[in-house]
Amino acid sequence: MLVDQIATENIVRFGPQLIARAAWRAPGPDRILRNCGLNTAQSATAQLLVANRHIEPVSEWALIDRAGRTALPELLGVRITKTTKDRLHHAGDALFSHRKTIETALRDNQAKLFGSRGGIVLYDVTNTRFEGLCGKNPKARHGKNKQKRNDCRQIAIGMAFDQRGLPLAHEVFEGNFPDTRTLTRSRRAGFAEELAAAGFETVPGRGPASPVEVRTIPDPQDPDGLLVLCRSTLRREKELAMISKAEQRFLKSTTALGERIAKGRLKDAGKIQRAIGRLQAGEGFACLKGSLGLRPDFHQIEARAEARVFIPVLAYHLLTWVLHIRKATVPDAEQAQVYQCLGIDWKNEYPMRKSFVSI
């Protein structure tokens, strides 16, 4: 073979896509989607949508160009064309139509793998804003936005986690719905009134700067069980501090970019636009760690908007799983000779151990 005559073309990214595929395989969503009636093409397209959230979240339209410069479409057998946008939307719709079944199956799988048997349930609420009037989405309302974008309509998303941070379920509410009232939509009604009632005790050892109050109430679903309600007066201040730090990083980065442009070190308009895009993506990740590109939402129809919410939620389900393999390395020739002389069967002495862990 003449090495100097070998040429490469159509070079695509490969590494991050392999990791995204490993995250997809761990909890077995392919089998779950098959049980829901999705065909092979729909499942592959769904995997493409979720991998986009894991690697570098972009809109469905931008994903068409981005995915074509990676190995993922080839690995999945998905053909990328200008009409792929509709196929992406239809795949998201199909996922959302089976949301309850998919979330329940993933929750059952993680309970088996991680030995989760109930316990503490953590609950939090976030919001995602819309670009546009959203006239066809009755849940899109003006409300108190956590990123201070009160000029935009939004929806609220409530999500429950177990004590290890593994997601359990989520629900979408009107954008002007108060955080505490989102709990009244669940089967355990009355939590909002309980959170507002007296009888809370301050957790000892926290200090006056970070007080946390707790109280126990009977579990409406378990006569022998108790629920622990927690509330913190510093929650809002913490969120504002997180946003402030992210804004400072964003301003520092934009200033540095401006200096590069002013000094003539960056002149190409296309490269400048891409640099700005990277800064915007980085700011979004800093503010929305764990949301996987949840904001903003460009869909104007209620079902389509909620389908777009479900995709990063599904991505978070898969992001918290890691396959851990502990295996002995193959000995070199001298080591193998020592083992042989001593009668040591190194292959069976330390068999391979495989386990799933959460991150």
N, C-alpha and C positions, 0 to 999 in steps of 0.2 A: 504494500500500500504506500502510495506517495503522499506523505503527510502534508507537504506544501500545496497540494492540489485540493485539499479538503476545505470547503467553505461552509459557513453557517448563515442561516437566514431565518427570519421570523422567530427571533429569540423571545421567549415568554418567561414570566415569573413562575416559579415552581414550588419553592420551599413553603411559603405561607399557605399555599393551597393544599399541600399535603397535611399540614397541621389541622387545617379546617376540616378536611375529610376525616381525619382521625377523631376529631371532636364529634362529628356527625355519626360515626359508626358506634361510638362507645355505648350510648343508651338505646341503640337499635331503632331509630325513628323510621327506617325503611319498612320494617315489619308493621309498625304502627300505622303508617300511611297506607300500606297495602290493605290492612284490615279496615281502613276507612273508605276503601274503594278507589284510591288514587292509583293511576297507572304508572309505569316505569318512567315515562317522559315527564309527568307531573312531579313525581318524586325527585327526579334529577334537577328539574327547574327549581323546586323548593329548596333543594340543597344549595343551588347557586345563590338564591336569595339570602339564605342564612349565612353562607360563607362570606358574602359581601358584608354582612354586619360584623363578622368576626375580624375580617382583615382590614378594611378601610371603608366605612359606610358611605355610600353615595346613593343618589336617587336611581330609580329604575332606568330612566333614560341614560344617565351617565354610566350605569352599570354595563350597558351594551358595549360601549367603547372600552371600558376598563376591563371587562371580562375577556374581551378579545385579545388582550395583551398579556393574558395569563394562560397557564396550562389547564385550568379548571374545566372549561367547556369540553376540551378534548378528553380529559379524564372521565367526565360525566356523560359524554356522548350527546352534548347539547350543541346544536348549531346556532351560532349567533348571527342574526341578520337585523335589518332595520325594523322588521315586524316583531322582533323578540319582545318588545315592550308589552304588547298585548298578552303574549304568553306568560310573561312575568306577572302581570296583573291577575290573569286567570288562575295561575298557580297560587298566588296569595289569597284569592277568593276561596279556592278549594281548601286551603289550610284553615282559613277562618271558619268555614262552614262546619268543620269538625273540631273546633277549638276545645270544647269541653272534653271530648273523647281523647284528644291528643295530650292535653295537660294531665288528665287523670292517668293515662298510661305511663307517661314520663314520671309522674309522681310515684306510681306503684313500682316502677323499675328502680328508681333511686332508693326507695325504701328497702327493697330487697338487697341491692348492692351495698348500701351503707348501713344497713341495720337500723334504719330510722323507725321508731315506734311511737310517734306522737311526741309530746313534750311541749316546749315553749314554741309559740307561733309569733313571729315578728311581722309587723304590718307597717307599711309606709305608703304615702301618696305622693305622686309627682304629677306634672302636667306637660302637655305638648301643645305648642301653638300652631296655628294655621297661617298660611300665606293666602289671603283671599277672604271673601265674605262668607263662604261656606253656607250658602242659602239652602242647600239640600241636606244639611246635617243639623238636626235639631239639638244635638248635644254640644255643638260648637257655640260657646257662650263667652262673653267677656267676664273675667274673674281675676282673682289675685294671683298673678303670675310669679313663679319663683325666680325667674330671670328678669323681672321688672319689665316685661313686655306686655303691659296691660292694654296696649293699643291693639293687640291681636286677639282674635277669638281662640279658644282653647278647649281641650277636653282634659279631664282628670283621670289618672290611672292609679288604682289601688292594687297593691301587690303584697301577697303573704309569703313569708319565708320560714323555714324551720330554724332551729337553733344553730345549725351549721351553715346557714346562709343559702341553702338550696331552695329554689323557688317552688312554691306549692300551687298557686293559682293567681289570677289577676282578673280585674273587672274594670270597665270603662264607665265613667260618669260624666254628667254635664260639667262644663268648664267652670260654672259658678257655684258648684256644689262644695260646701265647707268640708275640710278634711275629716273632721270628727263624724260628720253625718254619713260619710261613705260606709262606715261600719254598719249603719242601720239597714243597708241593703242586703246584708248577709243573713244567714240563718240565725245567727246569734244576735237577735235584735236587742236594742236597748243599751248598747255599749256607750253611745254618745252621752246618754243621761248619766250612766255610771261614771264616765270620765269627768263629768262636770260636778258630780256630787261630792260631798265631804267624806271624811274618813280615810284619806290618804296619809301614809306615814313616810317620812323622809328616810331614805336609805342611809345608814350610818357610814362614816368614813369617807364621804364624798367631798366634804368641805363646802363652805358657803358659796364658792364660785361656780360650782357645778352640781346643784342639787337635783336629785331624782326622787320622785314620789311614787309609791306603789300601794296597792290595796288588792285584796283577794275577794272574789265573788264566786258564788256557786256556778258550775258549768251547766247551762241549760240542757245540754245534750248528754250529760253524764252525772247521775245523782251522787256518785262518789267522788267526783272530780272538782277541782277548783281552777279558776282562771286568774292570772295575775295581770292587772292593769298597771301600766307605767305611763308617767307623764314627766316631761322635762321643760322647764321654763326657758332653757337656753337653746332649744332646738332651732328657733328662728335665727338667733344670733350666729349659730354655727353655719347655717346655710348661707347667710349673708357673707360671712367670713370666707367661705369656700369660693363664692362668686367673686368677691373682691380680689382674692389672690389670683384667680384665673384671669381676671381683667388686667391685673398688673403685668402678668406674663405676656398677655396678648399685646398690650401697649408697648412693652419692651421689644417684642419681636417685630412689630410693625415699624417701630422707630429704626431698628437695625436694617430692616428691608428698605426703608426710605433712604437711609444713608448710602446703601449699596447702589441704589438707582441714581441718587444725586451725584455720586462720585464716578459714575459711568462704568461700574463693575458689573452691572446687570442692565442690558439694553434691549434685549429681545422681548417684544411685547408678549409673545406666547409664554415665555419663561416667567415673566413678571406675573401674568395671570395665574400660572400654576403655583407660583410661590405664595400668592395671596390666598389661593384655594387651600394650600397646605396649612397656612396660618389659621384660616377659618375652621378647618377640620380639627386642628389641635385645640383651639379654644373650646369647640363643642365637646371634645373628649374630656378636657379638664373640668368643665362645668357639669358634665353628665356622665361621670365615671360609672360604668355598669349599664348605661342606657343603650349603648350600641347603636348610636345614630337615631335615637327616637325623635329628636327635634331638628328642624321644624317639619310639619306635615303639609304636603301640597295637595292632598286629595280633598275633594269637595263633597263627596258622597259619604254618608254615615258608614255604611258597611265597608266600603273601600278604605276609609280612614282607619277603622278599627282593625281591618285586616293588616294594614301597615303597622299598627301597634303590636299585633301578635307576632310578627316576624322577628323584631328584636327581642321580644319576650322569649320566643322559642330559642333564639340564639343564646340568650342567657342561660336557659336550661342546659344547653349543650356545652357552654363555656365552663361550667363548674365541674366537669368530669375530666378525669385524666386516667389513662391506663398506665399502671406502674409495673414494670417487669424487672425482676431481680434475677440475673443469670450469671453463672460463672464464665469467665473468659476462657478461650481455648489456650492451653499451655503451649509454650514453645517446645522445640525438640528436646532440649536438656531437661526441662521440667517434666515433660511426659516420660522421659527415661527414668527419672527419680521416682515418679509415681508408680511406674511399672515394676521397678525393683522392690518397692515397698508394698506392692500388692494393693495399691490404692485405686479404686475405681472412681476417678474424679467426676465423671459424668453423673453418677448416681449419688455421690457424696453430698452434693448440693444441688438438688433438682431445681428447675426453674420455678419461680414463684410469680404469679400474676395476680394483680389486684386493681380494683378501681378506687380512686381516692378523689376527694373534692378539693378544689382550690378556691 
